[in-house]
């Protein structure tokens, strides 16, 4: 209760008696209810120091009584209506503190139920190992699937297998060289082309053309009794061929003759002629020049005609 000087009066002696009965020191009590030792002494002796006003002192007194398990009515009679508002406020504070303590207990319970961090790490490691193993299994599976889908080289090659079977007839264990097969095919085609060229008499080897200026002569021909002037020669070709000639003045001429073709070339003797002797008839100064098989380069030397004098 409050006196005329607004001094708080209460049964303070019961506080120290109960504390000593429970064998609790003032220092320990101050720690438990978060007050200073001087404030505990002020409550137990009803001193004017330690609190700003009676409001905070009553709140602290209420807390101290609860800690010592003392009925607050034994400390301050309930008939003191002036203290009702302080007591109500203290009850609100106590309820809030009780809720906070319940929350702390819930946190402690949750902490106890929470699995240790070590177990979580082991679980994560196990999951990671499982994912790695699964990845390896999938990689091996898809790799094997791709191998199964890879086409057989023997099936893709196709035409080469035909040559392969032909080569393997003599030796079933002999390895097949693809380059060798390709070269054999090219060689076969070359032989066929060469045979075709050889069969066509109208195709002239390139060395048979236009080398008359530098080639040595295979035959040098002249006639002792010429009947025609030496200013021209005459050729009849039995098949297609090319003929080159150059005269004494260095005049060069090339003729392309067909089958049965004829030419008469005029110039200044001697004449050098390149031709195919096996299909050619050559005439000079009124005589047929006899050509042997390998006489491709012919030189026609002129002979002066005899002058007939009639008496």
MINU-49031 format. One record per residue (C-alpha): residue in one letter; x negated, y negated, z. Coordinates in steps of 0.5 Angstrom, whole numbers. Last residue first. Layout:
% residues N
[node A; [X; Y; Z]]
...
END
This chain:
% residues 311
[node X; [-134; 67; -369]]
[node X; [-130; 67; -362]]
[node X; [-133; 65; -356]]
[node X; [-131; 68; -349]]
[node X; [-133; 64; -343]]
[node X; [-134; 69; -337]]
[node X; [-130; 67; -331]]
[node X; [-134; 65; -325]]
[node X; [-134; 69; -319]]
[node X; [-130; 67; -312]]
[node X; [-131; 70; -305]]
[node X; [-125; 72; -302]]
[node X; [-126; 73; -294]]
[node X; [-122; 78; -291]]
[node X; [-120; 79; -283]]
[node X; [-115; 84; -281]]
[node X; [-120; 90; -284]]
[node X; [-118; 95; -279]]
[node X; [-113; 100; -284]]
[node X; [-117; 99; -290]]
[node X; [-115; 94; -296]]
[node X; [-116; 95; -303]]
[node X; [-116; 88; -306]]
[node X; [-112; 88; -313]]
[node X; [-115; 84; -319]]
[node X; [-113; 78; -323]]
[node X; [-117; 73; -319]]
[node X; [-115; 75; -312]]
[node X; [-109; 80; -311]]
[node X; [-107; 82; -304]]
[node X; [-102; 87; -302]]
[node X; [-100; 88; -294]]
[node X; [-97; 92; -290]]
[node X; [-103; 96; -287]]
[node X; [-108; 90; -288]]
[node X; [-104; 86; -283]]
[node X; [-107; 79; -284]]
[node X; [-112; 74; -283]]
[node X; [-115; 70; -289]]
[node X; [-121; 67; -291]]
[node X; [-121; 64; -298]]
[node X; [-128; 62; -302]]
[node X; [-125; 58; -305]]
[node X; [-121; 52; -306]]
[node X; [-114; 52; -305]]
[node X; [-107; 55; -308]]
[node X; [-103; 60; -304]]
[node X; [-98; 64; -307]]
[node X; [-93; 68; -303]]
[node X; [-89; 74; -303]]
[node X; [-84; 77; -298]]
[node X; [-82; 84; -299]]
[node X; [-80; 84; -291]]
[node X; [-80; 77; -288]]
[node X; [-86; 73; -289]]
[node X; [-89; 67; -284]]
[node X; [-94; 63; -287]]
[node X; [-100; 59; -284]]
[node X; [-104; 54; -287]]
[node X; [-111; 51; -285]]
[node X; [-115; 46; -290]]
[node X; [-122; 47; -288]]
[node X; [-125; 45; -295]]
[node X; [-127; 52; -297]]
[node X; [-120; 55; -295]]
[node X; [-117; 57; -289]]
[node X; [-111; 62; -288]]
[node X; [-107; 65; -283]]
[node X; [-101; 70; -284]]
[node X; [-95; 72; -280]]
[node X; [-91; 79; -281]]
[node X; [-85; 82; -283]]
[node X; [-85; 88; -287]]
[node X; [-88; 90; -294]]
[node X; [-91; 83; -295]]
[node X; [-94; 81; -302]]
[node X; [-100; 77; -302]]
[node X; [-103; 72; -308]]
[node X; [-109; 68; -308]]
[node X; [-111; 62; -311]]
[node X; [-116; 57; -315]]
[node X; [-121; 63; -316]]
[node X; [-119; 63; -324]]
[node X; [-116; 70; -327]]
[node X; [-119; 76; -330]]
[node X; [-125; 76; -326]]
[node X; [-130; 81; -328]]
[node X; [-135; 82; -322]]
[node X; [-130; 82; -317]]
[node X; [-131; 79; -310]]
[node X; [-129; 81; -303]]
[node X; [-132; 80; -296]]
[node X; [-129; 85; -291]]
[node X; [-128; 85; -283]]
[node X; [-130; 77; -283]]
[node X; [-132; 75; -276]]
[node X; [-127; 71; -272]]
[node X; [-127; 63; -271]]
[node X; [-123; 60; -276]]
[node X; [-118; 66; -277]]
[node X; [-116; 66; -270]]
[node X; [-109; 64; -272]]
[node X; [-105; 70; -271]]
[node X; [-107; 77; -269]]
[node X; [-109; 76; -262]]
[node X; [-101; 75; -261]]
[node X; [-99; 82; -263]]
[node X; [-94; 81; -269]]
[node X; [-87; 83; -268]]
[node X; [-84; 86; -274]]
[node X; [-86; 93; -273]]
[node X; [-81; 94; -268]]
[node X; [-83; 101; -265]]
[node X; [-89; 98; -261]]
[node X; [-85; 93; -258]]
[node X; [-80; 98; -256]]
[node X; [-85; 103; -253]]
[node X; [-88; 97; -249]]
[node X; [-82; 95; -246]]
[node X; [-80; 102; -244]]
[node X; [-87; 102; -241]]
[node X; [-86; 96; -237]]
[node X; [-79; 98; -235]]
[node X; [-83; 105; -232]]
[node X; [-88; 100; -229]]
[node X; [-83; 96; -225]]
[node X; [-79; 102; -223]]
[node X; [-86; 105; -220]]
[node X; [-88; 98; -217]]
[node X; [-81; 98; -213]]
[node X; [-82; 105; -211]]
[node X; [-89; 104; -209]]
[node X; [-87; 98; -205]]
[node X; [-82; 102; -201]]
[node X; [-87; 107; -199]]
[node X; [-83; 113; -197]]
[node X; [-86; 118; -192]]
[node X; [-88; 125; -194]]
[node X; [-84; 130; -190]]
[node X; [-80; 133; -195]]
[node X; [-86; 134; -200]]
[node X; [-84; 136; -207]]
[node X; [-77; 134; -207]]
[node X; [-78; 128; -203]]
[node X; [-80; 123; -209]]
[node X; [-74; 124; -212]]
[node X; [-70; 123; -206]]
[node X; [-74; 117; -204]]
[node X; [-72; 114; -212]]
[node X; [-65; 115; -210]]
[node X; [-66; 112; -203]]
[node X; [-68; 106; -207]]
[node X; [-62; 105; -210]]
[node X; [-58; 105; -204]]
[node X; [-62; 101; -199]]
[node X; [-56; 100; -194]]
[node X; [-55; 107; -193]]
[node X; [-62; 109; -191]]
[node X; [-63; 102; -187]]
[node X; [-57; 105; -182]]
[node X; [-53; 99; -180]]
[node X; [-53; 97; -173]]
[node X; [-47; 98; -170]]
[node X; [-49; 103; -165]]
[node X; [-55; 98; -163]]
[node X; [-50; 93; -162]]
[node X; [-46; 97; -157]]
[node X; [-53; 99; -153]]
[node X; [-55; 92; -152]]
[node X; [-48; 90; -150]]
[node X; [-48; 96; -145]]
[node X; [-55; 94; -142]]
[node X; [-53; 87; -141]]
[node X; [-46; 89; -138]]
[node X; [-50; 93; -133]]
[node X; [-55; 88; -132]]
[node X; [-50; 83; -130]]
[node X; [-46; 87; -125]]
[node X; [-53; 89; -122]]
[node X; [-54; 81; -121]]
[node X; [-47; 80; -119]]
[node X; [-48; 85; -113]]
[node X; [-54; 82; -111]]
[node X; [-51; 75; -110]]
[node X; [-45; 78; -106]]
[node X; [-50; 82; -101]]
[node X; [-54; 76; -100]]
[node X; [-48; 72; -99]]
[node X; [-45; 77; -94]]
[node X; [-52; 77; -90]]
[node X; [-52; 69; -90]]
[node X; [-45; 69; -87]]
[node X; [-47; 75; -82]]
[node X; [-53; 70; -80]]
[node X; [-49; 64; -79]]
[node X; [-45; 68; -73]]
[node X; [-38; 70; -74]]
[node X; [-33; 64; -71]]
[node X; [-29; 67; -66]]
[node X; [-33; 64; -60]]
[node X; [-33; 58; -64]]
[node X; [-26; 58; -64]]
[node X; [-25; 59; -57]]
[node X; [-30; 54; -55]]
[node X; [-26; 49; -60]]
[node X; [-19; 51; -56]]
[node X; [-22; 50; -49]]
[node X; [-24; 43; -52]]
[node X; [-18; 42; -54]]
[node X; [-15; 44; -48]]
[node X; [-19; 39; -44]]
[node X; [-17; 33; -49]]
[node X; [-10; 35; -47]]
[node X; [-11; 35; -40]]
[node X; [-15; 28; -40]]
[node X; [-9; 25; -44]]
[node X; [-4; 28; -38]]
[node X; [-9; 25; -33]]
[node X; [-9; 18; -37]]
[node X; [-1; 18; -37]]
[node X; [-1; 20; -30]]
[node X; [-6; 14; -28]]
[node X; [-1; 10; -31]]
[node X; [5; 12; -28]]
[node X; [1; 12; -21]]
[node X; [-1; 4; -23]]
[node X; [6; 2; -24]]
[node X; [9; 6; -18]]
[node X; [4; 2; -13]]
[node X; [8; -4; -11]]
[node X; [14; 1; -10]]
[node X; [10; 3; -3]]
[node X; [15; 9; -1]]
[node X; [11; 14; -4]]
[node X; [6; 14; 1]]
[node X; [-1; 13; -1]]
[node X; [-7; 18; 1]]
[node X; [-2; 24; 3]]
[node X; [2; 23; -3]]
[node X; [-4; 24; -7]]
[node X; [-4; 31; -5]]
[node X; [-11; 33; -5]]
[node X; [-14; 38; -10]]
[node X; [-21; 35; -9]]
[node X; [-21; 33; -16]]
[node X; [-14; 31; -16]]
[node X; [-15; 26; -11]]
[node X; [-22; 23; -14]]
[node X; [-17; 22; -21]]
[node X; [-12; 18; -17]]
[node X; [-17; 14; -13]]
[node X; [-20; 12; -20]]
[node X; [-14; 10; -22]]
[node X; [-12; 6; -16]]
[node X; [-19; 3; -16]]
[node X; [-18; 1; -23]]
[node X; [-11; -3; -22]]
[node X; [-14; -5; -15]]
[node X; [-19; -10; -19]]
[node X; [-26; -10; -21]]
[node X; [-28; -4; -18]]
[node X; [-35; -2; -14]]
[node X; [-34; -7; -8]]
[node X; [-28; -8; -4]]
[node X; [-29; -2; 1]]
[node X; [-24; 3; 2]]
[node X; [-29; 8; 6]]
[node X; [-28; 14; 1]]
[node X; [-27; 10; -5]]
[node X; [-32; 5; -4]]
[node X; [-37; 11; -3]]
[node X; [-35; 14; -9]]
[node X; [-36; 8; -13]]
[node X; [-43; 7; -10]]
[node X; [-44; 14; -13]]
[node X; [-42; 12; -20]]
[node X; [-36; 15; -23]]
[node X; [-35; 20; -29]]
[node X; [-31; 25; -25]]
[node X; [-35; 31; -24]]
[node X; [-42; 27; -24]]
[node X; [-39; 23; -18]]
[node X; [-37; 29; -15]]
[node X; [-44; 32; -15]]
[node X; [-47; 25; -13]]
[node X; [-42; 25; -7]]
[node X; [-44; 32; -5]]
[node X; [-39; 38; -5]]
[node X; [-39; 42; 1]]
[node X; [-31; 44; 0]]
[node X; [-30; 41; 7]]
[node X; [-35; 36; 6]]
[node X; [-31; 33; 0]]
[node X; [-24; 34; 4]]
[node X; [-26; 30; 10]]
[node X; [-29; 25; 5]]
[node X; [-23; 24; 2]]
[node X; [-18; 25; 8]]
[node X; [-21; 18; 11]]
[node X; [-19; 14; 5]]
[node X; [-12; 14; 8]]
[node X; [-9; 8; 4]]
[node X; [-9; 0; 4]]
[node X; [-11; -4; -2]]
[node X; [-12; -11; 0]]
[node X; [-7; -16; -3]]
[node X; [-8; -21; 2]]
[node X; [-2; -20; 5]]
[node X; [-3; -12; 5]]
[node X; [-2; -7; -1]]
[node X; [0; 0; 0]]
END
